[in-house]
Amino acid sequence: MKNFFKRFYLAIILIFLYVPILVLIVQSFNAGRSRAKWEGFSLRWYGELFTDTRILNALYVTVSIALLAMVISTVLGTLAAIGIHAMKKRPQAFMMTLTNLPNTMPDIVTGISLMLLFLFTKVSRGYWTMLLAHITFDVPYVILSVLPKLKQMNKHTYEAALDLGATPTYALTRVLIPQCKSGIITGAMLAFTLSLDDFTISYFTTTPLVQNLSTLIYSAARRGIEPTLNALSALMFVSLLLLLLIVNRRTAEKT
């Protein structure tokens, strides 16, 4: 009986998580606009998707910002994690508190704070302010992904490399970074996915002239969701699922 309730509970969770996505994918092949009536199988909305410049521009903004934020935040977060790891106990605890603070803060507080900062400094909001905002909330996640790997290392490894004649740059790139490679990859993937689906912070740090997919869908929802957005969501879900399967398979093969 206990196993039955465990499986039933798991099944309920999976249903709530994946049935809406399954319905969305099925609706993307509906020939009609109505979501309440099936009017036949069609690839019409996929064809219209690739001719809708508004959606394609939003997709470009979303993916390009996610990739740039991932790369920049991974570099900054990794270097910051190495610096924090080298600190003494009290400064390290203080820096970890500052690092955890953005993660526990509601997104709306972060978004409004960044918006006020850009207004105060008279920086025009748009693509670059959205990118800076995404880097800002991605960096702490990278730090928290890399630090555990650094703590697993022997703390004298870096010093030993220097004693053996390695330069600080060589010891960093050939000793420290390879040791925490898995944490860096985890942080990079986390930064990419967080940036890809962020709405609240993006909404406050850009203008209607520069929209990513989340802000575009929010503005379109007030007029009614277009079927082309169903097709786009289906393609993004399948792409991310394939990416995760590839990464998990490679990780399993290495272990």
N, C-alpha and C positions, 0 to 999 in steps of 0.2 A: 504493500500500500504506500509506503514511504517513497519508493522508486517511482510509483505512478504519479504522485503529486509533484515530484521533481520534474518528471518529463512533461507533465501537463503545464506546469509553470513555465518551463522553457519554451514549450510550443506556443503559449499565449504571448510571450515576449517576442518570439520570432514573427508571429502573425502581425502584431502591432507594428513591428519594425519594417517588414518587407511586403506585406500585402498592399499598402498604399503605393509603394514603388512599382509593384507588379501592375497595379491598375493604371498607373501613369504610363508605363511602357506599352500596355495594351491599347490605351487611348491614343497613343501617338500613331497607331496604325489605323485609327478610325477615319473613314473617308469623310464623315461629316464633322461639323463644328460642335454639335451637341455632345456633352459628356454623359447624358442620360439615355442616349439612344445609339445603338450600333448600326451604322449605315454601310458596313462593308469594309473589307481590308483594302488599304491603299497606302502607298508611299508618298502621297501628295504633300504632306506636311514636311517630310524630309527634303523634298525638292524645293519647297518654298523657303525652308530654313536657310539654304545656301544662297538664296537670292535676297534675303532680308539684310540690308546693310546695317540697320540699327542693331540687330542682334549680333551680327558678325563683328561690329565695332566693339560692342560690350564684351564679347568673347575674347577679342584681342586684348582689351584692357585687363580683363580678369586674369588671363593666362600669363601675359607679360609681367604684370605686377606680382603675381604669385611666384614666377620664376626668379625675377630680380630680388624680391624680398627674401626668397629662400636662400639664394646665393649670398647676399650681403649679410643677412642675419646669421647664417651659418658661420661665416668667417668671423664676424664680430662676437657672436656667442661663444665660439670655440676659444678664441683668444681671451675673452673675459673669463671663461671657466678655468682656463690655465692660470690666469692671474689670481683669481679667487682661491684656487687650490693652493697656490704658493703663499698665501697670507697666513699670518698667525691666527690663533683661535678666535680672539675677540673681533678683530677686523673682519675675519671671514664670516662670523655669525652676523655681524652688522650688514655685510654685503648680501648675504643670503636672505636676510629680512627684506632688503630693498628689492631683491630679485623676485621674491615670492609675492610682494605687494601687488604688482600689476596683474598677476594671475588670479588673485582673489578679488580684485576690484571689478565691479560690474562694467561691462563693455560700454554702456551708455555714459558712465563717468569718464572713462578714458576718451571716448569719442568727443564729448563736450569739452573736456580739458584741452585736447589737441586742437579743436576748432577755435577755442578762445586764444590759444597760443598763436595760431596762424593769423587770427584777426588782430591781435595785439602787435605782432611783428610785421603786419601789413603784407603778408605773403598771400598771393592769390591762390585760392584753392583750386585744385584740379588734379591732373595725373600725378605730379610729383609730390604733392602733399599727401595724396592717398598712399603712394609708395612709402613715404617716410613714416606714415602712421602704421602701415603693415609691418615695416621693419621694427618699429618700436615695440609692438606687442608680440612679435615673433622671437626676438632675442632672448627674453627670459626662458622660453620653452627650450631653446637650444642649450642654454646654460644648464638647465636642470636635466637635460638628456646627456650632456657630456660629463658633468661633474662626477656622477657615480662611477663611470669608467676610469676617470683619473684617480679616484679614491681606491680603486682595486689595484692600481699599479704600486710597485715599490717606489716610495717617495725619493729614493736615492738614485733611481735610474737615470734621470736627467743629469744629475751631478756626476755620475759615473761616466756618462758620455762626454761631458766636458773635460773630465780628468784624462780621458783617453785621447784627447786632442780634437774633438769635434767642436765646431763653432756653434754659437747659440742658435743660429738659423738652421744649421744641419741637424742639431739635436732636436730642434722643434719639429722639423719636417720628416725626419727619419726615425725618431724615437718616440716622442710624445704622441704625435698625431696618429701614426699607425696603431698605437696601443689603444686609443679611444675611437677608432674608426667606426665601430658599430654604433656608438653613441652619437657620433657626428651624423651618420646616415639617418638614424632615428630622428634626431633633431631637425634635419633638413626636410624629411618627409612630413613631419609634424608641422613645420613652418609652412610648407607648400599647401597642405590641406586646410590649415587654419586660414591662410590668406585667400584660398580659392573660394571658400564659402562665407567669408565675413560679410556682414551687412551693416551692423550698427556703427562701427567705427568708420567704415567706408562712407556711410550716409552723411556723417557730420564733417568729413574731411575732403569732400569733393563738391562739385556743382552738377546741376542737371545736364550740363554740356559734356561732362566726362562721367560716364556711368559704367560700372561693372555689371555683371549679370544679376547679382542680388539686388542692387538698387534699381536696375531696369525692370526686373520682375515685380518689385514692390510698386513701382509707379504704374506698371501695366495691370496689376491686380485690381486697381480701382476702376479700370474700364472693362475688366474681364480678361482672364488668361487666354492668350492666343494658343491654338493647337501646335503652332511651331515651337513654342516653349516646351511643350510635352516632348516633342522630338529631340530638342536640344538636351533636356534633362535625361532622357533615355540614353543618348549617346555619351553624355558625361558619366553617367552611372556605370555603363558597360566599360568605358575606358579606364575609370578608376578601379573597377573590379579586376580587370585584366592586369593593371599595374601592380595591385596588391598581390595577386596570385603569382606573378613573376617574381616579385621581391621575396615573398614567403618561400617560394620554391628554391631560389638561390640561397636564401638563408639556411634552409633545411639541408641543402646539398653540402654547404660549407661545414655544418655541424655534424 
